[in-house]
Amino acid sequence: MGHGSVVSIFHDIVEDSRYALRRFQKSPGYAILAVGTIAIGVGANTAIFSVLDAVLLRPLPFPEPQQLVQIWETNPQLVASRTLVNPNLSINRLHYEQYLNQNRTLSGLAYVQAWGDGSSTIAGGDRAPELVGVRSVSSSFFSVLDLNPALGRAFLPEDDDLGVGGSVLHSAIPTYDLWVRRHRADPDIIGKRVSHRSSPLTVVGILPEGFAFPPISEGGRVVVGGDVDVYVPATRPTDTDRGRSRRDYTVLARVTPGTSVEEVQTDLQRMFSNLAQADPETPEGWGVGVTPLQGPLARDFGGDLYLVMGIVGLVLLIACLNLAHLLFAMGSRRKAELAVRTAIGGSRRRQLQLLLTESLLLSGFGGVVGLVVARLGLATLLELVLLPASCSGPGLSSGQRAGDGGAGRSAVAGSDHGAAESGGATAGLGGTHMCC
């Protein structure tokens, strides 16, 4: 194909696009209905795929993610009594220390305080005080994840001891986004203090860009992950905090290379049995379990997400069929126009190109609006599956992977709809029939 032919085709496409836009202005109801139909189908599919991709398909953004597990203490009787959706609960500090010191299959343990954190106001820098999400973690948290800060250092074991006897929390590691937003990516922030509630925090590190801890399900609700802007070290508890009823710690661990989850389960069961024998007041029905870090979400929400994905896929299919019928009907009304074009020398190829260009414009507009609908509806969808809305970071968003899927779906829809309209418009012309 020569240069002149390429220029000619490009010129034809531009002229067809201008003509299509004029037709849309003359028939706004038709254009709005077509774009809206595509937007609903593409938006719903993109939003669902965003969640499905982050929860089930995409691996955790940590080195050797298959070695990361969660440790739970379980009580199926709570599910039987309908107290909880699933029997997996956090553990108390006393049991955590036993697992930490007596295990034979784990290279590291860390915990996240499941209760007591949330939103807090911080001050400092050249901006007004800001409400941010705060999460308390053990000093080993980032080392278990094998995550190195982008700036500064991670928590050290002595950071756990700084708050003993009081409420002072001396160290803090903000997220990259908070560092850029509040401190304008100032590299000299390390060592500076910011106000947290009534206690000062010393910034010791900055998390890597894009870090977002995955949400974890406990008893049918999310207790970790989501809107966390600042991580602080959880202080060592007093003796009164070690009671069996205070299940405050969601425990993460890294399995020793070459060790299976089943071997870890056996090791944990051994330690739990020793604890139960040493404490005759241990309630009946309790046990210990281990699951891959990404496992609880897949277990709790995977089936529902696949079901919803199938439903919205059918919605998209129905939308495409309805739109194809609409365009076929519109094409049938254009027989006279296309007959005139044929009479004055217009080729079938040019007419098909015109109709396909119009359909692709509709699908393009519908795809763009669909991505907006997906982004606006993603927060609501996350609430429905018990995920925090702020998980729409690098791992969960209507971003590149979902956006690529949405663009592909709208393009395919547009080509199908172009065929439908051309089928309706050219039926009966010159004795030639086309079918969609």
LOMAR-745469 format. One record per residue (C-alpha): residue number from 1; x negated, y, z. Coordinates in steps of 0.25 Angstrom, whole numbers. Example, Ala and Ser with C-alpha at 12.3 -4.5 7.8 and 13.67 -1.06 7.14 Angstrom:
2
1, -49, -18, 31
2, -55, -4, 29
***
This chain:
436
1, 0, 0, 0
2, -6, 13, -5
3, -7, 26, 3
4, 4, 32, -5
5, 13, 21, -1
6, 11, 23, 13
7, 13, 38, 13
8, 26, 35, 5
9, 31, 25, 15
10, 27, 34, 27
11, 35, 46, 20
12, 47, 37, 18
13, 47, 33, 33
14, 46, 48, 37
15, 58, 52, 27
16, 66, 40, 32
17, 63, 44, 47
18, 68, 58, 44
19, 81, 53, 37
20, 83, 43, 49
21, 82, 54, 59
22, 92, 62, 51
23, 102, 51, 51
24, 100, 49, 66
25, 104, 64, 68
26, 117, 62, 59
27, 121, 49, 67
28, 116, 52, 81
29, 125, 42, 87
30, 120, 31, 79
31, 105, 34, 82
32, 108, 36, 97
33, 115, 22, 98
34, 104, 15, 90
35, 93, 21, 98
36, 100, 19, 111
37, 103, 4, 108
38, 88, 2, 105
39, 84, 10, 117
40, 92, 2, 127
41, 87, -11, 121
42, 72, -7, 121
43, 73, 0, 134
44, 79, -12, 142
45, 69, -22, 135
46, 57, -13, 138
47, 60, -10, 152
48, 63, -25, 155
49, 50, -29, 148
50, 42, -18, 156
51, 46, -25, 169
52, 45, -39, 164
53, 31, -36, 158
54, 26, -30, 172
55, 32, -41, 181
56, 30, -54, 173
57, 21, -52, 160
58, 10, -43, 164
59, -1, -48, 173
60, -5, -40, 185
61, -15, -29, 182
62, -26, -35, 192
63, -38, -44, 189
64, -34, -59, 189
65, -20, -56, 192
66, -17, -71, 193
67, -25, -72, 206
68, -15, -62, 213
69, -4, -68, 222
70, 6, -64, 232
71, 7, -70, 246
72, 21, -71, 252
73, 27, -77, 264
74, 40, -84, 260
75, 53, -87, 267
76, 63, -94, 257
77, 73, -94, 268
78, 75, -79, 266
79, 79, -81, 252
80, 89, -92, 256
81, 95, -82, 266
82, 95, -71, 255
83, 86, -62, 263
84, 76, -61, 252
85, 76, -63, 237
86, 63, -71, 238
87, 56, -77, 250
88, 42, -70, 248
89, 38, -60, 258
90, 26, -52, 263
91, 18, -57, 274
92, 14, -52, 288
93, 0, -47, 291
94, -4, -59, 300
95, -2, -69, 289
96, -9, -60, 279
97, -21, -61, 287
98, -21, -76, 288
99, -19, -77, 273
100, -31, -67, 271
101, -40, -74, 281
102, -37, -89, 279
103, -34, -91, 264
104, -42, -100, 255
105, -37, -96, 241
106, -36, -81, 241
107, -47, -71, 237
108, -40, -59, 243
109, -27, -55, 250
110, -21, -41, 251
111, -7, -36, 256
112, 2, -25, 252
113, 11, -19, 263
114, 25, -23, 259
115, 32, -13, 268
116, 30, 1, 273
117, 24, 8, 261
118, 31, 16, 251
119, 31, 31, 247
120, 23, 41, 254
121, 19, 55, 252
122, 4, 58, 250
123, -2, 72, 249
124, -16, 77, 244
125, -22, 82, 231
126, -16, 94, 224
127, -2, 89, 223
128, 10, 89, 232
129, 13, 77, 241
130, 18, 65, 234
131, 26, 53, 237
132, 19, 41, 233
133, 20, 25, 235
134, 10, 19, 245
135, 7, 5, 247
136, -2, -1, 259
137, -11, -13, 255
138, -22, -20, 261
139, -36, -16, 258
140, -38, -29, 250
141, -26, -26, 240
142, -34, -20, 229
143, -45, -30, 230
144, -35, -42, 229
145, -30, -36, 216
146, -44, -34, 212
147, -41, -19, 209
148, -52, -9, 209
149, -48, 6, 211
150, -51, 16, 200
151, -57, 25, 209
152, -63, 23, 223
153, -61, 10, 231
154, -50, 0, 235
155, -46, -2, 250
156, -57, -8, 259
157, -54, -17, 271
158, -57, -6, 281
159, -45, 2, 275
160, -36, -8, 281
161, -41, -4, 295
162, -40, 11, 294
163, -26, 13, 298
164, -26, 3, 310
165, -20, 10, 322
166, -13, 20, 314
167, -6, 24, 301
168, -18, 30, 294
169, -21, 25, 280
170, -34, 30, 276
171, -36, 24, 262
172, -27, 25, 249
173, -28, 21, 235
174, -19, 29, 226
175, -15, 24, 212
176, -21, 30, 199
177, -8, 37, 196
178, -7, 44, 209
179, -22, 48, 208
180, -20, 54, 195
181, -6, 60, 198
182, -9, 66, 211
183, -25, 68, 211
184, -27, 70, 196
185, -37, 58, 196
186, -46, 65, 205
187, -58, 56, 207
188, -62, 63, 220
189, -49, 58, 226
190, -57, 46, 233
191, -59, 49, 247
192, -49, 60, 248
193, -37, 60, 257
194, -22, 61, 254
195, -11, 63, 264
196, -2, 51, 266
197, 10, 53, 275
198, 3, 58, 287
199, -10, 50, 285
200, -22, 53, 276
201, -26, 44, 265
202, -40, 43, 259
203, -40, 39, 244
204, -50, 28, 242
205, -47, 24, 228
206, -38, 25, 216
207, -31, 13, 209
208, -34, 10, 195
209, -24, 16, 184
210, -12, 8, 182
211, -13, 0, 195
212, 1, -4, 199
213, 3, -15, 209
214, 14, -25, 205
215, 27, -26, 213
216, 29, -38, 222
217, 42, -44, 226
218, 44, -48, 240
219, 58, -54, 244
220, 64, -48, 231
221, 59, -34, 233
222, 46, -27, 228
223, 37, -23, 240
224, 24, -20, 232
225, 20, -12, 220
226, 28, -1, 213
227, 26, 14, 217
228, 13, 14, 224
229, 4, 26, 223
230, -6, 24, 235
231, -11, 11, 241
232, -16, 12, 256
233, -22, 1, 265
234, -13, -6, 274
235, -18, -5, 288
236, -20, -17, 296
237, -8, -20, 305
238, -7, -20, 320
239, -4, -33, 328
240, 11, -29, 328
241, 11, -29, 313
242, 7, -43, 312
243, 21, -49, 315
244, 27, -60, 307
245, 38, -51, 303
246, 30, -40, 297
247, 29, -45, 282
248, 22, -33, 277
249, 11, -38, 268
250, 13, -42, 253
251, 1, -50, 251
252, -7, -51, 238
253, -19, -61, 236
254, -29, -64, 225
255, -31, -79, 223
256, -45, -85, 223
257, -49, -88, 209
258, -45, -103, 205
259, -35, -104, 216
260, -20, -106, 212
261, -8, -100, 218
262, -4, -114, 223
263, -17, -115, 231
264, -15, -101, 237
265, -1, -106, 241
266, -7, -118, 248
267, -17, -109, 255
268, -7, -99, 260
269, 3, -110, 265
270, -9, -116, 273
271, -11, -102, 280
272, 4, -100, 282
273, 5, -114, 289
274, -6, -110, 298
275, 1, -97, 302
276, 14, -104, 304
277, 8, -115, 313
278, 0, -104, 321
279, 13, -96, 323
280, 25, -105, 327
281, 34, -93, 326
282, 33, -92, 311
283, 47, -92, 305
284, 51, -104, 297
285, 53, -104, 282
286, 41, -95, 279
287, 30, -99, 270
288, 19, -92, 261
289, 18, -91, 246
290, 10, -85, 235
291, 14, -80, 221
292, 6, -73, 210
293, 6, -58, 212
294, 15, -56, 200
295, 24, -69, 203
296, 34, -63, 213
297, 39, -53, 203
298, 40, -63, 192
299, 47, -72, 201
300, 57, -62, 207
301, 60, -54, 194
302, 55, -62, 182
303, 67, -70, 179
304, 76, -57, 180
305, 67, -49, 171
306, 67, -60, 160
307, 82, -61, 161
308, 83, -46, 160
309, 73, -46, 149
310, 82, -56, 141
311, 94, -48, 144
312, 88, -35, 139
313, 82, -42, 127
314, 97, -46, 123
315, 101, -32, 125
316, 90, -27, 115
317, 95, -38, 105
318, 109, -34, 107
319, 105, -19, 105
320, 97, -23, 92
321, 109, -30, 87
322, 119, -19, 90
323, 110, -9, 84
324, 108, -17, 71
325, 123, -18, 69
326, 123, -3, 71
327, 112, 0, 61
328, 119, -11, 51
329, 132, -3, 52
330, 125, 10, 50
331, 117, 4, 38
332, 130, 0, 32
333, 135, 14, 32
334, 123, 18, 24
335, 126, 10, 12
336, 130, 22, 4
337, 117, 30, 8
338, 108, 18, 4
339, 116, 15, -9
340, 113, 30, -13
341, 98, 28, -9
342, 98, 15, -18
343, 105, 22, -30
344, 94, 34, -30
345, 83, 24, -30
346, 80, 21, -15
347, 74, 7, -13
348, 78, -3, -4
349, 65, -2, 4
350, 67, 13, 6
351, 81, 11, 11
352, 76, 0, 21
353, 64, 8, 25
354, 74, 20, 28
355, 83, 11, 37
356, 72, 4, 44
357, 66, 18, 47
358, 79, 23, 53
359, 80, 10, 62
360, 65, 11, 66
361, 68, 25, 71
362, 80, 21, 79
363, 72, 10, 85
364, 60, 19, 88
365, 69, 29, 95
366, 76, 18, 102
367, 63, 12, 107
368, 58, 25, 112
369, 71, 28, 120
370, 70, 13, 124
371, 57, 15, 131
372, 62, 27, 138
373, 74, 19, 143
374, 64, 8, 147
375, 56, 17, 155
376, 68, 24, 162
377, 75, 11, 165
378, 62, 4, 170
379, 63, 9, 184
380, 77, 4, 186
381, 73, -9, 180
382, 62, -10, 190
383, 71, -8, 202
384, 81, -19, 197
385, 69, -29, 197
386, 64, -23, 211
387, 52, -17, 205
388, 47, -3, 209
389, 49, 7, 197
390, 35, 12, 198
391, 29, -1, 193
392, 31, 5, 179
393, 16, 7, 179
394, 6, 0, 170
395, 12, -13, 173
396, 27, -10, 172
397, 32, 1, 163
398, 39, 3, 149
399, 25, 6, 144
400, 16, 0, 133
401, 20, -15, 134
402, 34, -12, 136
403, 34, 0, 126
404, 28, -8, 116
405, 39, -19, 117
406, 50, -8, 117
407, 44, -2, 104
408, 43, -16, 98
409, 57, -19, 101
410, 63, -6, 96
411, 55, -8, 83
412, 60, -22, 81
413, 74, -16, 84
414, 72, -5, 74
415, 68, -15, 62
416, 79, -24, 65
417, 89, -12, 65
418, 83, -7, 52
419, 86, -20, 46
420, 100, -20, 51
421, 103, -6, 46
422, 96, -9, 32
423, 105, -22, 32
424, 118, -14, 34
425, 114, -2, 25
426, 109, -10, 13
427, 119, -21, 13
428, 126, -21, -1
429, 117, -11, -8
430, 113, -16, -22
431, 118, -30, -19
432, 107, -33, -8
433, 110, -37, 6
434, 102, -36, 18
435, 104, -42, 32
436, 99, -39, 45
***
